[in-house]
């Protein structure tokens, strides 16, 4: 794998830390900003909304620029948003910085996915994606618990400063190591580097009409919604229901992140060769895991074990779905990455919102887990219905040919 992929993963690490770190800071932010826990949790949803809007729109905008210019522009904007977030005393301003940071993150990830998959062989998209998303899982292993620890020692603002500082070496590395342009060939043999602006956007949009792609994006939104619904409220669940001391929360978050790292590695190993068995088996196990955690959340042993297992399953499924979206739209490398990012973050926006609504309705801190189980059930049902519909269409074609 090209070394530049690991440099891109460094930037994704900083961005993933920002996206996930609020899971360990929700209570502190709520107290400091004098808002409710669900309101503090909505900062995660705000970030996800920015990703949803930004992924396709920023992907289209980036077609006018070289890959290096786009990556640097998005990453610098992301860095500055976190400086403002660390300084503000206004919840509204903090909310705004989450949206701006997410817009920049979305654009960066869309271009990075196109760059990564364009630098490897056509049948290695899963491996390239897993390396890039390895930055996200490293954020879960080290960045998120590190942010929680910084929050405990010096307040939640220290975590925002840390993300800004993490972005600096990534900016330098990309400026020096990423080529000014990294063409990605489309199915028609036309490089996106030879078309810019509206022409390139129209070319890629025409390649996004695949039913397989639309189904993959929908499943990604549902599964990621389940992941973020539970993960956003893991800290209040663990401290109020399980009885885990605040001092142990960084370790619990790191365990979830370690599981996610293993899950992405598994996804990278099998996504190119056996994606369907991996997706079916892991999604069924994911449903069983969220249900089991909802029932046993009061047990510290069950909480610790399932935090690792659910992190593994969630990211194995999520990373595999991203690679399958890129396979389903090889003629639209940049926009496919953008729409995959948007779909996953649609789930990341709806999930925490739905979990927050369940808590606000008085259903308790276990309720987001039941919402997660429901979302995974919807994903399995949708996949099953799509499979039956496909088999019926194939049956009709065979009958007509006879």
C-alpha positions, 0 to 999 in steps of 0.5 A: 500500500502507498505510504501516502495512505497512512498520511491521509489516515493521520488526518482522519485520526484527528477528524475522527477524534473530534467526531467521537470524543464528545461521548466522553465529554457530554456531561462536562459540556452540559454542566459548563454550558448550562444545557441538558445532557441531550442538548450536549449530545446534540452536538454530535448530531450537529456534526453529523448534519454538517457531514451529511450536507457537506459530503456531496456538496463539498465533493462537488466543490472539490472537483474544481481543485487539485486533490492536494489543494482540496485536502489542505483547504478542508483540513485547515478549515477544520483546524480553525473551527476547533480553535474557535470551539475551544475559545467560545463560551456560547453554546450556539457558537460551539454548535456552529463550529461543529457544523463548520468542522463537519463540512470541512471533515466531509469534504476531506474524507470524500477527496481522501477516499477517492485519492486512496482508492485511486492509488491502488489496484481496482480489486483492492478498494477494501484494503485501501478503505480500511487503511484510511478508516484505520485513522478513525478506529485509532481515534476511538482507541487513543483519541477519544479516551485521550480526549476524555482524560484531558477533559477530566484533567483540564476541562473539555476545552483541552480536548478541542485544543488537542484536536487542533494541534493534532491537525498541524502535522497532518497539514504539513504531511499532506502539503509535502507528500500528496501529489498536486493531483491524483487522477482516479480513472472512471469506468469510461476511462476518463480521468476526473483530473481531465474534467473539472467543475460541472462537467466532472460532476455530471459525469459522476452523477450519472454513475450514481444510479445503481440500485445496489449503491442506493441499498448500500447507502441506506444500510450504512445509514441505519447501521451507523445510526445504531452505532452512534445512538448507543455510543453517544450516550455510553458515558451516562449509561456506564456511570449511571446504570452500570455504576462505573466510576468516571475515572474508568471511562477513558478505559471503557471508551478505549476498549470500544475503540480497540474493538472498532480497530479490530472490526475495520481490520477484519473488514479490510481483509474480507471486504474485497473477497467475501463481503456478503457473509461478513455483512450478514453474520456481523449484522445479525450478531450486532442486533443480538449484541445491542439487545444483550447490552440493553438487558445487562447494562447494570452488569459491569462485566457485560458492559466491558465485554459488549463494549469491545464486541459492539465496537468490533461488529459496528465498524466491521459492518460500517467499513465494509459497506463503505467499500461496497459503495465504492465498488458499486459506483466505480465511475464516480470515485469522488461523489461515491465517497461523498454520498457514502460519507453522507449516508453514514452521517445521516445515521450519525445524526438521527441516532443520537437524536433518537437516543436523546428523545428516548432519554428525554421521554423518561425512558432512561439511559438504557433506551438508546440501546433499544433504539439501536436494536430497532435500527439494526432490525430495520437494516436486516429487514430492508436487506431481506426485502431487497433480496426477495425483490431481486430474486423475484425479478430474476425469476420473471426474467427466467420465465420470460426467456422460457 
